[in-house]
């Protein structure tokens, strides 16, 4: 029991330290700033943790933190849209990163046991939602050849002129990563952990249905540096996205003005347009399901965003020791298309929150529910009412 308690405390401290490190260099926050400091990671689910972890090691993700608890409080379950569960259960979890990269590269890699959703990820990178992450390397040709030799799947041949090439890679679950050529100088280490030599994660690609509405939402979070993208793409560029016709978009690279200046690429696909909705709650779908951003004061940030009309998936949940006594919290904001943006930061410590009665009576209810015909009946999924 003592060992379990120590592990839970360590997990909580690790989350707090990630937020603290993000805040360390950004003490000067203006009165009008929300206090978003940095991107902590993006989250992706997998159907086979060991297989996915081996793949990401090939990309250079050789460091990781894996001491998080496999179950947690009912408030943590609610924060992921799991309203019917007393807790979730993880098969495996690790926050992985690339050593000595420029800027944040971390991935929150999770295999869920309960609730488990076997639906495949987005078929193409123009699907509405958080569609892919871009990974930059100055050794593009070498990286492409290395991955091809390893049998990694690509959506197409590389596209673009030298210095600006890109190609979509698929991880073992079919999740898209956009390998892009970076012009930044690089020093290749003598003993390389990977043949790819990724140096940065330049941006996360988010496809939206209404550019203006989405831009307004992300500007509220501090993404106020806006660089518009070309509005048309040739048939050759379209083929790199798996499309069979030239495309028309409205999009921009938007960067966090303060903090770590991380970038999101928001794109409204005008032609062709796929109206299929993004992944819904609960946040356990295979694929990139959320990004996590560190904020200076989570309680204050949520109050400001609620005043600005931003909706949340749940109330703030103390995170992540499993005790409910953490001084760090998480909450998922919902963008105009239903994409989840997790905010993580210091909170006022809450008093102990009693579990709902059904949780105290039997934690086996969760297993029964998600193994039942009700959950497997995709035609009539359970509704998830959002309350504040």
N, C-alpha and C positions, 0 to 999 in steps of 0.2 A: 504494500500500500504506500509506503514511504517513497519507494522508487517511482511509482506512478505519479504521485504528487509532484515530485521533482521534475519529471518529464513535462507535466502540464505547466508548471511554472516556467520552465525553460522555453516552451513554445510561446507562451505569452510574452516573455521577455524578448524573444526573437522578433516578433511582430512589432513590439514597441521600439526596438532598436532600429528596425528598417525605417519606421516613421521618423525616429529621431535623427538618423543619418540624412534622410531627405531634407529635414528642417535645418540641419546644422549650418549650412552656408547661406540660409535665406531668412535672416532675422528681421530684415526691414520689410514689413508688409504694410501697404498704405491702408487708410481707413476704408477706402472703397473696394479693396481687393478681398476676394473670398478667402484667401489664404491657401489656395491649392499650390503645393510645393513641388511635386514631382510625380512621375509615373512609377509605381512600385513594380507592377508586373501586368501581363495579361494572363488570363486564365483559359486553359483549354482542358477539356475532358478527353479521356482515352478509354478504349475498350480493353486494352492490354498494356498495363503500366510498364512492365519490363521491356516489351518490344518498343514502345514509344521512347522510353528512357534511353535505350541503346541507340535509337535513331538520333535523338538530340545530342547525345555524346559525339556522334559523327560530325555534328555541326559545331562542336566546340563547347557545348554546355557540360563542362566537367566539374562545376561546383554546384552544391545544393544544400538546402536545409530541409530535413525530413523528420523533425521531432515534433510535428504537430499532432494533436490527439485525433484518433480515428472517428470518434463521436464527439458530440458537443451538446450545448444547452438547447432547449426548445426555441429560445430567442435567436440563436445562431441558425437553426433550421428555418425559422421564419424569415430571417434576413436573406435567405436564398430562395424564398418563395415556396417553402415546404410547409404550408400551413397545416397540413393534416398529420404531420409527423411530430413525435416527441423529440426525436433526434434523427440525424442522418448517420449513415455508416460509410466510411471510406475503406476501400480496399487498399489504396496506396495514395500518398501525397508527397510531393517534393517541390519546393520553390527552387528552380534551377537558374543558373546564370553563366555567362561567359567571362572568365577572368580577364582583367586588363582591357575590357572593351571600352569604347567611348560612349558615355551615356548609359541609360538603363537598358538592359537586355533581358531582364528576368521573366520567366514563365512559371505560372502556378499550374503544375501538371498534376491532374487528379484522375483517379479511377474510382467511381462511385460503386458501392455495393447496394445501398438503399438510399435514395431511389436510383435505379439504373434505367437509363433510356438508351436503347440500342439503335435508334434512328440514325442514319448516316449524316455527316455534315453537308454543308452547302455543295451543290454539284458544280457550280461555277463561281468565280470570284467577283461577279457582278450582282450576286444575290443581295437583297436588302439585309442589313445587319453588319456585324463586326466580321468581315469576310476574310481577312488575312493580316499577317504581319510582314513587314519588309525587313530583310536582313542584308546588310551591306558588306561587300568585300572588294578590296582593290585587286584581288587575284581571281577575277571572275572566270576566265577560261579554265584555270587550274581547278577551281572549285566545281565548275560544271562537269568537267571530265572526271573528277574524283567521285562525285555523287553518281554519275552515270555508271561508273565501274562498280559502285556498291549496289546497283540495281534500284536506285531511288527513282520514283515516278515523276515525270514532268508533264505539264499540260501541253507544251508545244516546244518547238525549237527556240533558242534565245532570240530576242528581238532588240533592235536598236543599233546605233552606231557605236564604235569603240569608245569606251569611257562612259556610256550611258545605257548599256545593255541590261536587260532583265529577263527572267524566266520564272514561271510559277512551278514550285516544287510542292509535292504532296507528302505529308508525313504518313506513317503506316495506317492511320485511320482515314486518310483522304483530306485532312485539313490543309489549307493552302498557306504556303509561305512564299513570299516574293523575293527571290534572290536578285539583288541589284548590284550593278557595278559602281563602286565608289571611287572617286578620283583622289580621295585623301591618301596621303603617303602612309606607308605601313612598314613596320619592321617585323619580318617573319622570324619567329623564335627558332633557335637551333633545334630544340626538341619540341615538336609541334604535337599537341594533343589531337589535332584534327587536320584533314587535308583541305578544309574549306576556308579556314582563317577568317571567320566573321569578325568584323570590327565594331559594328554598331547595329542598332535597330532604328533606322531613320524615321519610320512612322508606322502607325497602325491604320489599316484601310477600313473605313466604315461607309457603307453604301446607304443612302437616305432617299426618302421619297419626296422631300421638300427641302431644297438646299437652304432657303432663307430661314425656315423654322429651325432647322438643325444648327445652322450657324449661330442663330440667336441663343439657342440652348447652350452650346459649347462656349460661346463668348461669356455667358454667365459664370462659367467655371474658370475663366481666365484665359481661354484660348483666343486672344484678341489680335495676334499677329497673323494676317491673312495674305496668302499668296495664291492668286487665282491660277487654275490650270488651263491648258489649251482645251477648247470645247469640242474638237473633232479629232477622230482617230481613223487612220487608214485601215483598209482590209487587212494589211499585214500586221498592224498593231492589234487589231481586233482578234485576229487568230491567236495571238499570244494570250488573250483572255478566254480562249475557247469559243469565240463567237464567229459567225460565218458572214458578217456584214460589217461595213464601216459603222462607227458609233458616234453618237452625240451625247455629251455630258455637260453638266455644270458642276464644277468642283473646285476645291481649294486645299492647299496645305495650311493648316492652322496650328499655331504654336503657342505654348504657354509663355506669356510675356515675361512673367517673373518665374522664380524657381528654376527648374532644370531645363526649361524651354523645350520639352519634348513635343513632338508633332503628331497630329492626327491628319489623315487624308480623308476628307468627307467628299463624297461624289454622288450626285443625283444622275442616274442613268436615264437619259431622256429617250434615246433610241439605240439599241433595244431596251425595253423596260420589263423587268420581272416583278410583278406585284406580290409575289409570295412573301408572307410576313417573316420577320426574323424569328430566331428561337424564342419561345415563350418561357415563362417560369414553369416549374422550378429550374434553377440554374444548375442543371446537371447534364445538359445535352452534349453529345460528342461534338467537339469543335470549339472555336473561340467564342466564349459566352459572356465575358465581361473584361473590363480593364479595372485596375485598382489605382487610385490616386491618393497620395498623402496630403492631408490638410493640417493646418496649424492648430485648429480648434474645431473638432467635429460638431460639438453641440452648437457652436455659433454658426458654423457653415450651414448646417441643416436649417436653423432658424431663418437665415438670410434667404436660402434657396426656396423654402416654403413660402416666404413673403413674395418671392419672384414667380410663384406659380409652378415650381418644379414638383413633380410627384415622386414618391418613394415607394419601394416595394414593401417596406415594413418600417417599424420603429428602429432606432439604433440598437444594436446588439453588442454587449461587451464581448471582446475578442482577445485571445482565442484559446485561453488555457483550458476551457471546459468547466471552470468554476463559476463563471458569471460575475467574478469580482475584479475583472480587469479594469485598468485605467486607460485602455485603448478600446475603441469601438469601431464597428463597421456598419455601413448602411448602403443600399443600392438605389441610386437615383435612376429615373427612367427617362430616356431621351424621347423625342417626339415619335419615333418609330417603335418604341418599346425595347430599345437596346439598353443594357444595364451598365451603369458606370458606378463602380464601388468607391466610396469615400472612406478613408481610414485615418484615424487621428485620435489624439488625446480627448478623453471625456471626463466629466465629473463622475466619480465612482458611484454606482447605483447600489441601493440596498438589495439584499438577496431577493430574487424573484421566484415565487413558488411556481412549480410546474403545474400545468393544467391537471385537473383531477384524473382524466383518463390516462395521463402519463404516469402518475403515481400508482394507479391501479395495475397497469400492465404496459410495459414497453413493447410487448409483442404485437400490439395493435398495428404498429408501423409495418411489420413484416406481413401481417395478414392483408392489410390494405393494398400494398404494392404488389403482392402476389395474386390478388384476386382478379376475377374477370372484369370488375369495374375498371381497374387501372389498365388492363390490357385492351379494353374496348376503345381503340383509338378514335372511333367515330363519335363517341360521347365522352370526351375527357372531363375530369372533374373541374368545376369552375374554381378560380382563385380570386376571391374577393379581396381587394386591397383596402386596408383600413389604416387610419393614422391615429 
